[in-house]
C-alpha cells in the first residue's frame, strides 16, 4: 500500500494522469511554484495524494491520521482557539466556529491580498482571504483541538478546501466560503459523498446556507461546487498540513497578485487554458473516479 501511495503523491501524480488531465495538473503546479516560490503553499503540495481507485480505501476507509500538535509550541494560536471555542460543547461546534472565524478574516483587510506566504499567526493578523492559505489556518485550529483535518486541492478548479474527522467520519468544509453540507442523519457529508449525491448541494436546510460568506452569491457558490469543484471528473488531491512540520517549510513573505509579476501572469494563462481544455475533455474519467495509467 505504501508504494501505491507514493506513486500517487506529489509530482508523481502527473505520471498517473494523461492528456488534458496531466496538462492541467502540471500547469497548476507550475503556476503555484512561480506564484509562491519555494514557500509553504507550494512546498506542502509535495505530500498531497490523488483520489483514485488505488487510494480510495486509504483515504476513506482507514483510521484518520493522529494529530501531532505539541502543546505550548504555538501559544498565540492556542489563545485564539481557546477564545473561539469557549462556548462550544462538541467538536462539530468547534469546527463550525473555526469556519466562521476564518470566513470573516477578509473583513480585516477589505479583501486586499498584501503578500503571499506567512505563518498562520501572520495570516490571521493581516486578514487572510485566499483558499490555499485559509486551509492552513483551519488545519492549525483543528490540530490544536485534536481534530483530524486534511486539505483538498480541486485541481482544475484551482481551489482548496478541507475535510475534518468528526462523529466517526470525514466531513467537508470550505473555510473560505463557509460552505458545508449535511446528510439526512445530520452528519457532515464528505467530499466523496457529495460528489456521488450532488443534489444535496441545493437541498440543505436554510440554517446551513446562512453560514455562507457574503463574498459571493450563494447560488453562484453552489453552482461552482456542483459544476467545478465537486463534479465527478474533477481531479482531487488530499493532504495533511501539520504545525509539527513547520520546520520543513518556508514562511517568508512574497509579493501578492496585487503586484503583478510577468512570469506569474504567463504561467497563470497557461493554467487557465489547460483548465478549459480539461473541462471540455473528461473521457479520461469513468464512473466518477480517475483512471490510473501506471502499472
KOLKERO-84801 format. One line per 10 residues: number of its first residue (from 0); their letters; for each residue y, z, x of N, C-alpha, C. Coordinates in Angstrom, 2 decimals, padded with zeros to 5 digits. Layout:
residues N
NUM> A> Y/Z/X/Y/Z/X/Y/Z/X ~ ...;
END
This chain:
residues 295
0> XXXXXXXXXX> -001.21/000.00/000.83/000.00/000.00/000.00/001.26/000.00/000.86 ~ 001.26/000.81/001.96/002.45/000.88/002.80/002.79/-000.48/003.37 ~ 001.77/-001.26/003.78/002.02/-002.57/004.34/002.66/-003.49/003.30 ~ 002.18/-003.42/002.05/002.75/-004.23/000.98/004.20/-003.86/000.73 ~ 004.48/-002.56/000.72/005.85/-002.10/000.51/006.76/-002.61/001.62 ~ 006.29/-002.55/002.87/007.09/-003.04/003.99/007.41/-004.52/003.84 ~ 006.44/-005.28/003.36/006.64/-006.72/003.17/007.64/-007.03/002.07 ~ 007.84/-006.07/001.17/008.75/-006.26/000.04/010.02/-005.44/000.19 ~ 010.39/-005.12/001.44/011.51/-004.23/001.69/012.58/-004.91/002.54 ~ 013.83/-004.60/002.26/014.94/-005.08/003.07/014.99/-006.59/003.16;
10> XXXXXXXXXX> 015.29/-007.09/004.34/015.39/-008.54/004.51/014.04/-009.23/004.43 ~ 012.94/-008.47/004.49/011.62/-009.08/004.26/011.51/-009.64/002.84 ~ 012.35/-009.15/001.95/012.32/-009.63/000.57/012.55/-011.13/000.52 ~ 013.36/-011.66/001.42/013.63/-013.10/001.44/012.34/-013.90/001.58 ~ 011.38/-013.36/002.32/010.11/-014.06/002.52/009.19/-013.98/001.31 ~ 009.54/-013.15/000.34/008.75/-013.03/-000.89/009.30/-013.93/-001.99 ~ 010.39/-014.60/-001.69/011.04/-015.45/-002.67/011.06/-016.88/-002.15 ~ 011.46/-017.81/-003.01/011.56/-019.20/-002.60/012.65/-019.89/-003.42 ~ 013.08/-021.04/-002.93/014.04/-021.85/-003.67/015.34/-021.12/-003.96 ~ 015.83/-021.26/-005.19/017.12/-020.67/-005.55/017.07/-019.15/-005.56;
20> XXXXXXXXXX> 015.88/-018.56/-005.79/015.75/-017.10/-005.74/016.01/-016.60/-004.32 ~ 015.42/-017.26/-003.36/015.63/-016.89/-001.95/017.08/-017.10/-001.56 ~ 017.66/-018.22/-001.99/019.04/-018.53/-001.62/020.02/-017.48/-002.14 ~ 019.83/-017.05/-003.39/020.79/-016.10/-003.93/020.64/-014.74/-003.26 ~ 019.42/-014.35/-002.91/019.22/-013.08/-002.21/019.86/-013.12/-000.83 ~ 019.58/-014.17/-000.07/020.11/-014.27/001.29/021.64/-014.37/001.27 ~ 022.17/-015.14/000.34/023.64/-015.30/000.28/024.32/-013.99/-000.10 ~ 023.69/-013.19/-000.96/024.27/-011.89/-001.29/024.24/-010.97/-000.07 ~ 023.13/-010.93/000.66/023.06/-010.10/001.85/024.10/-010.53/002.89 ~ 024.31/-011.85/003.02/025.32/-012.35/003.95/026.71/-011.88/003.53;
30> XXXXXXXXXX> 026.98/-011.96/002.24/028.30/-011.54/001.76/028.52/-010.05/001.99 ~ 027.53/-009.24/001.64/027.67/-007.79/001.81/027.89/-007.44/003.27 ~ 027.20/-008.14/004.17/027.35/-007.86/005.59/028.75/-008.21/006.08 ~ 029.24/-009.37/005.65/030.58/-009.78/006.07/031.64/-008.87/005.45 ~ 031.46/-008.53/004.18/032.45/-007.71/003.47/032.50/-006.28/004.01 ~ 031.33/-005.69/004.25/031.27/-004.27/004.61/031.00/-004.05/006.08 ~ 030.53/-005.07/006.79/030.18/-004.91/008.19/028.96/-004.01/008.34 ~ 028.75/-003.50/009.54/027.63/-002.57/009.77/028.06/-001.20/009.29 ~ 028.10/-001.08/007.97/028.59/000.10/007.30/027.58/000.53/006.27 ~ 027.71/001.73/005.75/026.70/002.32/004.89/026.30/001.43/003.71;
40> XXXXXXXXXX> 027.26/000.75/003.11/026.93/-000.01/001.91/026.18/-001.30/002.21 ~ 026.15/-001.70/003.47/025.24/-002.76/003.90/023.98/-002.16/004.51 ~ 024.16/-001.16/005.34/023.02/-000.60/006.08/021.94/-000.05/005.16 ~ 022.32/000.58/004.06/021.32/001.20/003.19/020.44/000.16/002.48 ~ 020.87/-001.09/002.45/020.07/-002.13/001.80/018.82/-002.50/002.60 ~ 018.75/-002.01/003.83/017.55/-002.26/004.64/016.32/-001.59/004.05 ~ 016.52/-000.63/003.15/015.40/000.13/002.59/015.11/-000.19/001.13 ~ 015.80/-001.17/000.55/015.53/-001.48/-000.86/014.19/-002.19/-001.00 ~ 013.54/-001.98/-002.14/012.21/-002.53/-002.40/012.28/-003.47/-003.60 ~ 011.74/-004.66/-003.44/011.71/-005.66/-004.51/010.76/-005.24/-005.62;
50> XXXXXXXXXX> 011.22/-005.33/-006.87/010.32/-005.13/-008.01/009.51/-006.41/-008.19 ~ 008.20/-006.32/-008.08/007.31/-007.46/-008.23/005.92/-006.92/-008.55 ~ 004.94/-007.77/-008.84/003.62/-007.26/-009.21/003.00/-006.31/-008.19 ~ 003.25/-006.58/-006.90/002.66/-005.74/-005.86/003.30/-004.36/-005.75 ~ 004.55/-004.23/-006.21/005.26/-002.96/-006.04/005.47/-002.20/-007.34 ~ 005.13/-002.78/-008.46/005.44/-002.16/-009.75/004.83/-000.77/-009.86 ~ 003.54/-000.63/-009.55/002.89/000.68/-009.67/003.55/001.70/-008.75 ~ 003.90/001.27/-007.55/004.56/002.17/-006.61/005.89/002.65/-007.17 ~ 006.62/001.75/-007.79/007.96/002.08/-008.28/007.93/002.90/-009.57 ~ 006.93/002.69/-010.41/006.96/003.34/-011.72/005.77/004.25/-012.03;
60> XXXXXXXXXX> 004.71/004.15/-011.27/003.52/004.94/-011.60/003.11/005.94/-010.53 ~ 003.95/006.15/-009.54/003.68/007.17/-008.55/004.71/008.29/-008.70 ~ 004.39/009.50/-008.25/005.35/010.60/-008.38/006.68/010.25/-007.71 ~ 007.79/010.73/-008.25/009.10/010.42/-007.65/009.23/011.03/-006.27 ~ 010.10/010.45/-005.47/010.35/010.99/-004.13/010.92/012.41/-004.24 ~ 010.66/013.22/-003.25/011.23/014.56/-003.20/012.68/014.48/-002.72 ~ 013.54/015.27/-003.36/014.92/015.33/-002.88/014.95/016.11/-001.57 ~ 015.81/015.69/-000.65/015.78/016.24/000.71/017.11/016.86/001.12 ~ 017.92/017.20/000.15/019.23/017.75/000.49/019.08/019.10/001.19 ~ 019.89/019.30/002.24/019.89/020.55/002.98/021.04/021.40/002.45;
70> XXXXXXXXXX> 020.72/022.48/001.79/021.75/023.33/001.19/022.78/023.76/002.22 ~ 024.05/023.64/001.83/025.13/024.03/002.71/025.64/022.93/003.62 ~ 024.95/021.77/003.64/025.34/020.71/004.57/026.56/019.92/004.08 ~ 026.81/019.91/002.79/027.98/019.21/002.23/028.68/020.13/001.22 ~ 029.33/021.18/001.71/029.88/022.20/000.81/030.90/021.68/-000.19 ~ 031.70/020.69/000.20/032.70/020.16/-000.73/032.03/019.50/-001.93 ~ 030.97/018.74/-001.66/030.23/018.11/-002.76/029.54/019.16/-003.62 ~ 029.02/020.19/-002.98/028.36/021.26/-003.74/029.34/021.90/-004.73 ~ 030.57/022.13/-004.29/031.57/022.74/-005.17/031.88/021.82/-006.36 ~ 031.96/020.53/-006.09/032.24/019.57/-007.17/031.09/019.55/-008.17;
80> XXXXXXXXXX> 029.88/019.54/-007.66/028.70/019.55/-008.54/028.67/020.82/-009.38 ~ 028.96/021.95/-008.75/028.96/023.22/-009.47/029.97/023.20/-010.61 ~ 031.14/022.65/-010.35/032.18/022.59/-011.38/031.78/021.64/-012.51 ~ 031.23/020.49/-012.17/030.84/019.51/-013.18/029.76/020.05/-014.10 ~ 028.83/020.81/-013.54/027.64/021.22/-014.29/027.70/022.65/-014.82 ~ 028.85/023.29/-014.74/028.92/024.70/-015.10/028.54/024.98/-016.55 ~ 028.69/024.00/-017.43/028.34/024.19/-018.84/027.08/023.44/-019.24 ~ 026.34/022.94/-018.26/025.13/022.15/-018.55/023.90/023.07/-018.60 ~ 023.01/022.78/-019.52/021.82/023.61/-019.68/020.53/022.92/-019.26 ~ 020.59/021.63/-018.92/019.37/020.91/-018.52/019.77/019.74/-017.63;
90> XXXXXXXXXX> 018.78/019.12/-017.01/019.03/018.01/-016.08/019.68/016.83/-016.78 ~ 019.28/016.56/-018.02/019.87/015.42/-018.72/021.36/015.63/-018.93 ~ 021.75/016.83/-019.30/023.18/017.11/-019.48/023.92/016.97/-018.15 ~ 023.28/017.37/-017.06/023.91/017.23/-015.74/024.12/015.76/-015.40 ~ 023.12/014.95/-015.63/023.21/013.53/-015.32/024.33/012.87/-016.11 ~ 024.43/013.18/-017.39/025.50/012.62/-018.23/026.86/013.10/-017.74 ~ 026.94/014.37/-017.36/028.21/014.91/-016.85/028.61/014.22/-015.54 ~ 027.65/013.98/-014.66/027.93/013.24/-013.43/028.46/011.85/-013.75 ~ 027.80/011.18/-014.69/028.19/009.83/-015.08/029.63/009.79/-015.58 ~ 030.00/010.74/-016.42/031.36/010.79/-016.98/032.38/011.03/-015.87;
100> XXXXXXXXXX> 032.08/011.95/-014.96/032.98/012.23/-013.84/033.21/010.96/-013.02 ~ 032.13/010.25/-012.71/032.23/009.03/-011.90/032.93/007.92/-012.67 ~ 032.65/007.81/-013.93/033.31/006.81/-014.78/034.82/006.90/-014.69 ~ 035.34/008.12/-014.64/036.79/008.34/-014.70/037.46/008.41/-013.34 ~ 036.71/008.28/-012.25/037.31/008.35/-010.93/038.38/007.28/-010.73 ~ 038.15/006.10/-011.26/039.08/004.99/-011.04/040.48/005.29/-011.55 ~ 040.59/006.23/-012.48/041.90/006.55/-013.03/042.81/007.23/-012.01 ~ 042.20/007.77/-010.94/043.00/008.37/-009.87/043.83/007.33/-009.14 ~ 043.28/006.13/-009.00/043.92/005.09/-008.18/044.35/003.89/-009.01 ~ 044.29/004.04/-010.33/044.68/002.95/-011.24/043.89/001.67/-010.96;
110> XXXXXXXXXX> 042.65/001.85/-010.49/041.77/000.70/-010.29/041.93/-000.01/-008.96 ~ 042.89/000.43/-008.11/043.06/-000.22/-006.82/041.94/000.19/-005.86 ~ 041.54/-000.77/-005.03/040.48/-000.52/-004.05/041.10/-000.59/-002.66 ~ 041.39/000.54/-002.08/042.17/000.57/-000.85/041.33/000.32/000.41 ~ 040.06/000.67/000.37/039.22/000.44/001.54/037.75/000.44/001.12 ~ 036.95/-000.25/001.94/035.50/-000.19/001.81/035.00/000.94/002.71 ~ 033.80/001.42/002.43/033.22/002.47/003.26/033.70/003.85/002.84 ~ 033.52/004.80/003.73/033.94/006.16/003.44/032.79/007.04/002.99 ~ 032.90/008.33/003.26/031.90/009.30/002.79/032.06/009.50/001.29 ~ 031.11/010.18/000.69/031.21/010.44/-000.75/032.42/011.32/-001.07;
120> XXXXXXXXXX> 032.72/012.27/-000.20/033.91/013.10/-000.41/035.17/012.24/-000.41 ~ 035.24/011.28/000.51/036.41/010.39/000.59/036.49/009.47/-000.61 ~ 035.37/009.00/-001.07/035.35/008.12/-002.25/035.89/008.85/-003.48 ~ 035.51/010.11/-003.61/035.98/010.91/-004.75/037.48/011.14/-004.65 ~ 037.97/011.43/-003.45/039.40/011.68/-003.27/040.23/010.45/-003.59 ~ 039.76/009.27/-003.18/040.58/008.06/-003.39/040.45/007.53/-004.82 ~ 039.43/007.97/-005.54/039.24/007.47/-006.90/038.44/006.19/-006.90 ~ 037.16/006.28/-006.46/036.33/005.09/-006.31/036.02/004.43/-007.64 ~ 035.95/003.12/-007.60/035.71/002.34/-008.81/034.45/001.48/-008.72 ~ 034.14/000.97/-007.54/033.16/-000.10/-007.45/031.72/000.38/-007.34;
130> XXXXXXXXXX> 030.83/-000.46/-007.89/029.45/-000.06/-008.15/028.66/000.31/-006.91 ~ 028.82/-000.46/-005.81/027.99/-000.20/-004.63/028.29/001.15/-004.01 ~ 029.47/001.70/-004.33/029.85/003.00/-003.78/029.66/004.13/-004.78 ~ 029.92/003.88/-006.06/029.74/004.98/-007.02/028.27/005.35/-007.19 ~ 027.35/004.40/-006.91/025.94/004.79/-006.98/025.59/005.77/-005.86 ~ 026.33/005.71/-004.77/026.13/006.72/-003.71/026.56/008.10/-004.19 ~ 027.67/008.13/-004.91/028.14/009.41/-005.44/027.12/009.97/-006.43 ~ 026.62/009.11/-007.31/025.62/009.55/-008.29/024.38/010.08/-007.59 ~ 023.93/009.36/-006.57/022.75/009.79/-005.82/022.99/011.14/-005.17 ~ 024.18/011.32/-004.61/024.51/012.58/-003.92/024.53/013.74/-004.91;
140> XXXXXXXXXX> 025.21/013.57/-006.03/025.26/014.64/-007.03/023.86/015.03/-007.50 ~ 023.04/014.02/-007.79/021.69/014.29/-008.28/020.86/014.99/-007.21 ~ 020.97/014.54/-005.98/020.17/015.14/-004.92/020.54/016.61/-004.72 ~ 021.82/016.91/-004.75/022.26/018.31/-004.62/021.70/019.15/-005.76 ~ 021.49/018.52/-006.91/020.95/019.21/-008.09/019.43/019.12/-008.19 ~ 018.79/018.61/-007.13/017.32/018.47/-007.07/016.78/017.52/-008.15 ~ 017.56/016.52/-008.51/017.14/015.50/-009.47/016.90/014.20/-008.71 ~ 015.68/013.67/-008.69/015.44/012.40/-008.01/016.30/011.28/-008.62 ~ 016.91/010.51/-007.76/017.76/009.41/-008.21/017.53/008.23/-007.26 ~ 017.55/007.04/-007.79/017.43/005.86/-006.94/018.42/004.79/-007.40;
150> XXXXXXXXXX> 018.84/003.97/-006.47/019.78/002.91/-006.78/019.02/001.63/-007.13 ~ 019.67/000.78/-007.90/019.10/-000.52/-008.25/020.14/-001.59/-007.96 ~ 019.75/-002.61/-007.22/020.59/-003.76/-006.97/020.11/-004.91/-007.84 ~ 020.97/-005.36/-008.75/020.68/-006.53/-009.59/021.24/-007.72/-008.82 ~ 020.36/-008.46/-008.15/020.78/-009.36/-007.08/021.71/-010.48/-007.55 ~ 021.28/-011.30/-008.49/022.15/-012.41/-008.87/023.38/-011.93/-009.62 ~ 023.30/-010.75/-010.22/024.47/-010.17/-010.87/025.42/-009.51/-009.89 ~ 024.93/-009.22/-008.67/025.76/-008.56/-007.67/026.23/-007.19/-008.11 ~ 025.40/-006.49/-008.88/025.80/-005.21/-009.46/024.80/-004.13/-009.04 ~ 025.30/-002.88/-008.90/024.47/-001.74/-008.53/024.48/-000.70/-009.64;
160> XXXXXXXXXX> 023.30/-000.20/-009.98/023.18/000.86/-010.97/022.18/001.90/-010.44 ~ 021.71/002.79/-011.30/020.80/003.86/-010.87/019.69/004.09/-011.88 ~ 018.67/004.77/-011.42/017.70/005.43/-012.29/017.58/006.87/-011.83 ~ 017.42/007.78/-012.79/017.22/009.20/-012.50/015.87/009.61/-013.08 ~ 015.23/010.56/-012.43/013.93/011.02/-012.90/014.10/012.35/-013.62 ~ 014.09/012.29/-014.95/014.19/013.49/-015.77/013.23/013.37/-016.94 ~ 012.82/014.51/-017.48/011.90/014.53/-018.62/010.61/013.77/-018.31 ~ 010.20/013.79/-017.04/008.93/013.20/-016.65/008.90/011.70/-016.53 ~ 010.08/011.05/-016.46/010.09/009.59/-016.34/011.43/009.13/-015.76 ~ 011.47/007.85/-015.37/012.70/007.27/-014.87/013.58/006.82/-016.03;
170> XXXXXXXXXX> 014.88/007.04/-015.88/015.84/006.63/-016.90/017.03/005.92/-016.26 ~ 017.45/004.84/-016.87/018.53/004.00/-016.35/019.90/004.62/-016.62 ~ 020.78/004.54/-015.61/022.17/004.98/-015.74/023.06/004.00/-014.97 ~ 024.13/003.52/-015.61/025.13/002.73/-014.91/026.36/003.62/-014.75 ~ 026.56/004.23/-013.58/027.66/005.20/-013.45/029.05/004.58/-013.46 ~ 029.17/003.31/-013.10/030.49/002.69/-013.14/030.95/002.49/-014.58 ~ 030.09/001.92/-015.40/030.47/001.60/-016.77/029.99/002.64/-017.78 ~ 029.31/003.68/-017.29/028.83/004.77/-018.15/027.95/004.25/-019.28 ~ 026.95/003.48/-018.90/026.01/002.93/-019.87/024.62/003.49/-019.62 ~ 023.93/003.81/-020.69/022.54/004.22/-020.65/021.95/003.93/-022.02;
180> XXXXXXXXXX> 020.65/003.98/-022.12/020.00/003.64/-023.38/018.87/004.62/-023.64 ~ 018.75/005.04/-024.89/017.70/005.98/-025.24/016.69/005.33/-026.17 ~ 015.47/005.79/-026.08/014.39/005.27/-026.91/014.34/006.03/-028.23 ~ 013.42/005.63/-029.09/013.30/006.28/-030.40/012.93/007.75/-030.28 ~ 012.31/008.14/-029.16/011.95/009.55/-028.96/013.06/010.34/-028.26 ~ 014.18/009.69/-028.02/015.34/010.38/-027.47/015.42/010.44/-025.97 ~ 014.45/009.84/-025.26/014.46/009.86/-023.80/015.26/008.70/-023.24 ~ 015.81/008.89/-022.04/016.46/007.78/-021.36/015.42/006.71/-021.06 ~ 015.77/005.45/-021.30/014.87/004.35/-021.01/015.05/003.86/-019.59 ~ 013.97/003.48/-018.96/014.03/002.92/-017.61/014.52/001.48/-017.67;
190> XXXXXXXXXX> 014.92/000.95/-016.53/015.30/-000.46/-016.47/014.14/-001.33/-016.93 ~ 012.94/-001.02/-016.47/011.77/-001.81/-016.85/011.59/-001.83/-018.36 ~ 011.75/-000.69/-019.01/011.60/-000.61/-020.46/012.67/-001.41/-021.19 ~ 013.88/-001.37/-020.68/014.97/-002.10/-021.32/014.77/-003.61/-021.16 ~ 014.35/-004.03/-019.98/014.09/-005.46/-019.75/013.05/-005.98/-020.73 ~ 012.04/-005.17/-021.00/010.98/-005.58/-021.93/011.40/-005.47/-023.39 ~ 012.46/-004.70/-023.65/012.92/-004.49/-025.03/014.44/-004.62/-025.10 ~ 014.99/-005.80/-024.81/016.45/-005.95/-024.70/017.22/-005.68/-025.98 ~ 016.55/-005.72/-027.13/017.26/-005.45/-028.38/017.84/-004.04/-028.41 ~ 017.25/-003.11/-027.64/017.74/-001.73/-027.67/019.17/-001.63/-027.15;
200> XXXXXXXXXX> 019.59/-002.62/-026.37/020.95/-002.62/-025.84/021.97/-002.58/-026.97 ~ 021.61/-003.19/-028.09/022.54/-003.30/-029.22/022.20/-002.34/-030.37 ~ 021.19/-001.51/-030.19/020.72/-000.67/-031.29/020.77/000.82/-030.94 ~ 021.78/001.20/-030.19/021.94/002.59/-029.79/022.78/003.36/-030.81 ~ 022.55/004.66/-030.93/023.42/005.46/-031.80/024.85/005.42/-031.27 ~ 025.81/005.60/-032.14/027.22/005.46/-031.77/027.62/006.39/-030.63 ~ 027.01/007.60/-030.58/027.42/008.54/-029.54/027.10/008.04/-028.14 ~ 026.09/007.18/-028.01/025.77/006.60/-026.70/026.89/005.67/-026.25 ~ 027.34/004.80/-027.15/028.40/003.86/-026.81/029.74/004.56/-026.57 ~ 029.92/005.72/-027.15/031.19/006.44/-026.98/031.41/006.89/-025.53;
210> XXXXXXXXXX> 030.34/006.98/-024.76/030.48/007.35/-023.35/030.97/006.18/-022.50 ~ 030.82/004.96/-022.97/031.09/003.77/-022.16/032.53/003.73/-021.65 ~ 032.69/003.22/-020.45/034.00/003.09/-019.84/034.89/002.17/-020.67 ~ 036.21/002.46/-020.65/037.15/001.58/-021.33/037.65/000.48/-020.39 ~ 036.98/000.37/-019.24/037.35/-000.67/-018.27/037.08/-002.06/-018.82 ~ 036.10/-002.18/-019.71/035.78/-003.47/-020.31/035.31/-003.23/-021.74 ~ 035.32/-004.28/-022.54/034.88/-004.20/-023.92/033.38/-003.90/-023.98 ~ 032.97/-003.01/-024.87/031.56/-002.61/-024.94/030.65/-003.78/-025.26 ~ 031.09/-004.69/-026.10/030.26/-005.85/-026.41/030.07/-006.72/-025.18 ~ 031.13/-006.89/-024.42/031.04/-007.67/-023.18/030.06/-007.01/-022.21;
220> XXXXXXXXXX> 030.15/-005.69/-022.06/029.26/-004.99/-021.12/027.81/-005.06/-021.57 ~ 027.57/-004.94/-022.86/026.19/-005.06/-023.36/025.66/-006.47/-023.14 ~ 026.51/-007.47/-023.36/026.08/-008.85/-023.12/025.77/-009.09/-021.66 ~ 026.58/-008.49/-020.77/026.31/-008.61/-019.34/024.95/-008.04/-018.99 ~ 024.63/-006.89/-019.57/023.32/-006.29/-019.30/022.20/-007.18/-019.81 ~ 022.32/-007.64/-021.04/021.25/-008.47/-021.61/021.08/-009.79/-020.88 ~ 022.20/-010.44/-020.57/022.15/-011.82/-020.08/022.13/-011.95/-018.56 ~ 022.48/-010.87/-017.86/022.55/-010.96/-016.40/021.71/-009.85/-015.75 ~ 022.18/-008.62/-015.80/021.57/-007.55/-015.03/020.16/-007.20/-015.50 ~ 019.89/-007.36/-016.80/018.61/-006.93/-017.35/017.78/-008.09/-017.90;
230> XXXXXXXXXX> 018.16/-009.29/-017.55/017.34/-010.42/-018.01/016.03/-010.42/-017.23 ~ 015.00/-010.94/-017.82/013.67/-010.86/-017.20/013.60/-011.56/-015.85 ~ 014.43/-012.56/-015.65/014.36/-013.31/-014.41/015.25/-012.75/-013.30 ~ 015.96/-011.65/-013.57/016.79/-011.07/-012.52/015.93/-010.51/-011.39 ~ 016.45/-010.59/-010.18/015.79/-010.03/-009.00/016.28/-008.59/-008.87 ~ 015.37/-007.62/-009.00/015.73/-006.21/-009.00/015.21/-005.54/-007.72 ~ 016.09/-004.82/-007.04/015.71/-004.15/-005.80/016.07/-002.66/-005.89 ~ 015.10/-001.79/-005.63/015.26/-000.35/-005.78/015.37/000.33/-004.41 ~ 016.25/001.31/-004.32/016.40/002.03/-003.06/016.69/003.50/-003.29 ~ 016.46/004.31/-002.27/016.77/005.75/-002.32/017.83/006.03/-001.27;
240> XXXXXXXXXX> 018.96/006.57/-001.72/020.04/006.97/-000.82/020.06/008.49/-000.76 ~ 019.90/009.03/000.44/019.84/010.49/000.60/020.93/010.97/001.55 ~ 021.56/012.08/001.19/022.54/012.70/002.07/021.90/013.16/003.38 ~ 020.60/013.42/003.34/019.89/013.84/004.55/019.81/012.72/005.58 ~ 020.07/011.48/005.15/020.01/010.33/006.05/021.39/009.90/006.53 ~ 022.40/010.70/006.30/023.77/010.31/006.65/023.90/009.92/008.12 ~ 023.10/010.54/008.99/023.17/010.25/010.42/022.80/008.82/010.73 ~ 022.12/008.15/009.81/021.68/006.77/010.04/022.78/005.75/009.76 ~ 023.83/006.16/009.08/024.83/005.22/008.57/026.19/005.40/009.21 ~ 027.01/004.35/009.05/028.40/004.39/009.47/029.27/004.47/008.22;
250> XXXXXXXXXX> 030.29/005.32/008.26/031.15/005.54/007.10/032.61/005.21/007.38 ~ 032.84/004.38/008.40/034.21/004.03/008.74/034.86/003.19/007.63 ~ 036.17/003.27/007.56/036.91/002.52/006.54/037.11/001.08/006.99 ~ 037.05/000.16/006.03/037.29/-001.26/006.29/038.27/-001.79/005.26 ~ 039.05/-002.81/005.61/039.97/-003.39/004.63/039.21/-003.86/003.39 ~ 039.76/-003.60/002.23/039.09/-003.97/000.99/039.46/-005.37/000.57 ~ 038.96/-005.78/-000.58/039.25/-007.11/-001.11/040.73/-007.28/-001.42 ~ 041.47/-006.18/-001.48/042.92/-006.27/-001.71/043.62/-006.89/-000.50 ~ 042.91/-006.95/000.64/043.45/-007.55/001.85/042.49/-008.67/002.26 ~ 042.65/-009.88/001.67/041.66/-010.96/001.85/041.40/-011.31/003.31;
260> XXXXXXXXXX> 040.15/-011.53/003.61/039.72/-012.00/004.92/039.02/-013.33/004.69 ~ 039.43/-014.35/005.44/038.97/-015.71/005.16/037.45/-015.81/005.17 ~ 036.80/-015.23/006.17/035.33/-015.33/006.26/034.68/-014.69/005.05 ~ 035.23/-013.58/004.57/034.69/-012.92/003.40/034.78/-013.83/002.18 ~ 035.92/-014.50/002.04/036.11/-015.40/000.91/035.11/-016.55/000.95 ~ 034.84/-017.06/002.15/033.92/-018.19/002.30/032.50/-017.79/001.90 ~ 032.03/-016.65/002.38/030.65/-016.25/002.07/030.52/-015.83/000.61 ~ 031.60/-015.28/000.03/031.54/-014.95/-001.38/031.43/-016.21/-002.23 ~ 032.11/-017.26/-001.84/031.99/-018.53/-002.56/030.56/-019.07/-002.47 ~ 029.93/-018.91/-001.30/028.53/-019.33/-001.15/027.62/-018.54/-002.08;
270> XXXXXXXXXX> 027.85/-017.22/-002.16/027.05/-016.40/-003.07/027.27/-016.83/-004.51 ~ 028.50/-017.09/-004.89/028.80/-017.48/-006.27/028.08/-018.77/-006.65 ~ 028.05/-019.73/-005.73/027.36/-020.99/-006.00/025.85/-020.77/-006.09 ~ 025.30/-019.95/-005.18/023.86/-019.66/-005.20/023.49/-018.92/-006.48 ~ 024.36/-018.02/-006.92/024.12/-017.26/-008.15/024.03/-018.18/-009.36 ~ 024.98/-019.10/-009.48/024.98/-020.03/-010.61/023.75/-020.94/-010.57 ~ 023.37/-021.36/-009.37/022.18/-022.21/-009.24/020.92/-021.46/-009.65 ~ 020.86/-020.19/-009.27/019.68/-019.40/-009.61/019.59/-019.13/-011.11 ~ 020.72/-018.78/-011.70/020.73/-018.50/-013.14/020.28/-019.73/-013.93 ~ 020.61/-020.91/-013.41/020.22/-022.15/-014.09/018.79/-022.57/-013.77;
280> XXXXXXXXXX> 018.15/-021.85/-012.87/016.81/-022.26/-012.40/015.93/-021.03/-012.25 ~ 015.15/-020.71/-013.27/014.34/-019.48/-013.23/012.84/-019.74/-013.31 ~ 012.42/-020.95/-012.97/010.99/-021.21/-013.06/010.18/-020.49/-011.99 ~ 010.86/-019.85/-011.05/010.15/-019.07/-010.04/009.65/-017.75/-010.60 ~ 009.97/-017.49/-011.87/009.56/-016.27/-012.53/008.65/-016.60/-013.71 ~ 007.78/-015.67/-014.00/006.85/-015.85/-015.12/006.60/-014.51/-015.76 ~ 006.76/-014.47/-017.07/006.49/-013.23/-017.86/007.30/-012.04/-017.34 ~ 008.50/-012.33/-016.83/009.41/-011.24/-016.50/009.21/-010.58/-015.16 ~ 008.27/-011.05/-014.34/008.11/-010.44/-013.02/008.17/-011.52/-011.97 ~ 008.59/-011.12/-010.76/008.76/-012.06/-009.68/007.41/-012.51/-009.13;
290> XXXXX> 007.25/-013.82/-008.94/006.04/-014.35/-008.35/006.11/-014.14/-006.83 ~ 005.05/-013.63/-006.25/005.02/-013.40/-004.81/004.58/-014.67/-004.09 ~ 005.19/-014.95/-002.96/004.86/-016.16/-002.20/004.13/-015.86/-000.91 ~ 003.92/-014.61/-000.59/003.23/-014.26/000.64/001.83/-013.78/000.35 ~ 000.92/-014.06/001.26/-000.45/-013.56/001.08/-000.50/-012.08/001.41;
END
